[in-house]
Amino acid sequence: MARRSKARSAKTAPAGTPRDRILDAALALAEREGWRKASLGAIAGEAGVPLHQLYGEFRSRATILGALMARADAGVLAETPAAEPDESARDRLFDVLMRRFDALKPHRAALKAIARGLASDPPTALCSAPAFLRSMTWMLEAAGLSSTGIRGRLRVRALALMYLCVLRVFVEDDSEDLAKTMAALDRRLRQAEPWLGLGGFPWGPQSRKQSA
């Protein structure tokens, strides 16, 4: 999230880049009015930018959603420390995903509204899917798990499905420490371990030893 300056005159444009103001406006509108009412014109008005400037940054609501995901990705990647030698891939992935949920915590209500809106807007949901898969790709890489090749693509899709399941819990989790989200993530990770290549999958070293 961009830092905002407190000192500005009434005639000065809001602090932050136009791109960040547009993204913040989309979240604010989604939370207040619902995603279906967050039209491009309404987002431009909320952000205090002319419509042609929004057009220069984003060509659709799907690209706005993609940019919101990318902004969350960048924050997670910037705060992800180097892996410890004795840290398991599963623990790293858990930490990376919880770091992402922590970053999204202030926007829980907006994300819930967006999810509801996308359920009745399949074209936007479909257009947003590639950006979502890119986000999951970066989360895998941050955890030290390869996303390349056929195995990597399977990992990305498995993580995407798992993440969406946990997201449903997250948007309803109003606890300070996100205890329900952590429990759901831990449970879903255990279920998805074979498909994420964390143990027991036919491509993993453990399965090769068992079949030897």
N, C-alpha and C positions, 0 to 999 in steps of 0.2 A: 504494500500500500504506500502511495506517495505521501510524504510528510506535507502538511499544509501550514502555511505561514499564518499567524494570528493577526499580524499587522497589515492591513490593506485599506485603502480608501473605498468609499462606496462606489466609485466609478471604476475601480480596478477590477479586472476579471478575476474570478476565483483562482486561488493558487493551484499549482499542479499542471502537468501537461494536459492539452486537450484530450489526449488518448486516455489518460487516467481519469479525468473528469467524466468522460463518457462512460467508462467502465463502472465507476462509482455510482453514476446516475442510473445505470441499468440495474444495479443491485438495489438501490434505494427505491426505484419504481416497482421492481418486482416484489419487494417486501411490503410496500405500502398499497399498491393497486393490483398486484397479481401480474404474472408474466404476460398474460393475454392482452392486457391493456398497455403494456410497455412497448408501444409502437416506436418506430425510428424517430418520428417527429416528437413524440413525448420524451424520449431519451435525450434528444438534442436540446429540447427546452429545459429539461431538468439539469443538464450539464452546462447550460448557458453558452452553447455554441450554435452558430447558424447551421442549417441543415446541410449546406454544401461542405462545411468543414467535417461534419460527421461522415458524409459520403467519402471524403478524402481519406478517412481513417478506416471505415468499415463499410462494406457493401450490403450487409444483411445482418439480421439479428443472430444468425448462426455464426457469423464471423466475430460478433461481439462475445458470444459464449465461448468461442475458441480462444479469444484473447484473455478472457477471464481465467480459463483453465491454464493458459500459458503463464499468466502472471502468478498463479498459485504454484506452478511448477518451478518457476525461477526462484521464488522465495524458499521453497523446500530445498532445492539444490544448493542454494547459497548457504543454508544452515546445516547441511549434512556433513558431518565430520568424516575423516578418513576411517575406513573400517579397521577395527582392532583385529590382530592376528588370530585370536581365539574366538572371535565372534561368528556365530553361525549365520548363514544366508537368511534363514527364517527370522532370526532376531533382528537383523539389519532391515529386512523388509517391513517387519512390524514397526520398528522405530521410524522408518521413512514415512509410512502411511499415517502413523499417529501424528507425526510432525505436520503432515498435510491437513489432517483434521483439525489440529490445534490452530493452524493458520486460517482455516475456513470458519472457525467457531463464531467470530463476530457476524458472519453472514448466513448463519443457519436458517433464519426465517426466509431470507431471499432465496436460498438454494431450495428450500421446501416449495416455495411458490413457483420457482422455475421448473422443478420436477413435475409439479402438477400441471403446469402449462404445457410442457412438452408432451405429456400424455395425450393431450387433445390436439397436438400440432405435429403430426408425424413428419411432414417435410422438413421442418426445422430440426427435429430430433435426428433425422437421417443425415442431414447436412452437417450436424455437429459431431457425428460419430467419429469421423477421422481425427478430429482434434482431441477427442476423449481418448482414443487409442494411442495417440502420440503422448498424451500425458501419462498413461499407464506404461508406455515404453520407457519414459524418463524415470519413472518411479522404480522400475526394475533395474535400470542401469545404476541408479543411485544406491541401490541395495547390492550392487555387484553381481547382478544376474543378467546374463546376455539376452538381448532381445533380437538377435540376428538369426537368419536362417529359418527353416521350418519349425524347429524346436522353439526358437525365440518368439515366432509369431503365435504359436500355441500358448506360450507363457503369457504373452500380452493379452490374448483373449480370455484366458482363464483368470488373470488378475482383474480384467475389466468386469467380468461377471461377479467375481467375489467382492470387488469394491462397491458395485451398485447395491449388493445385498447389505453391506455394512452401512452404506450411505443412508439407507432407509431408517436404520437405527439412529444414526448420527443426527439427522434433522429433527428427531424427537427427543434427543438426549439433552436435557437441560441441567444436568449435573455439572458442578464446577470442574471436576476432574475427568469428565467424559468416561466415567466408569462403565456405563452400559456399552459405549462404543468400543472401548478396549476389550471388553468381554466378547462382544460380537466379532471383533476382528480376530481375536485369538482363536475363537471357535471356527470361523470361516477359513482361517489360514491352515488349521489342522486338516480340515476337510479338503482343501485345495492343494495340499502339499504334493501329492503325486503329479498333478497337472502343472504345477509350477516348477517341477524338477527339483523339489527340495528333499526328495527321498521316495523310493518305491516306484518311480516311473520307469518304463522300459528303457529310456535312454540313459538313466542314472547309473553311476558306478555300482551302487548297492545291488541293483537288479542284475547287473552283469556278473557280479560275484555269486549271486544266488543261482544263476543259471549255469555257472561254470561247473 
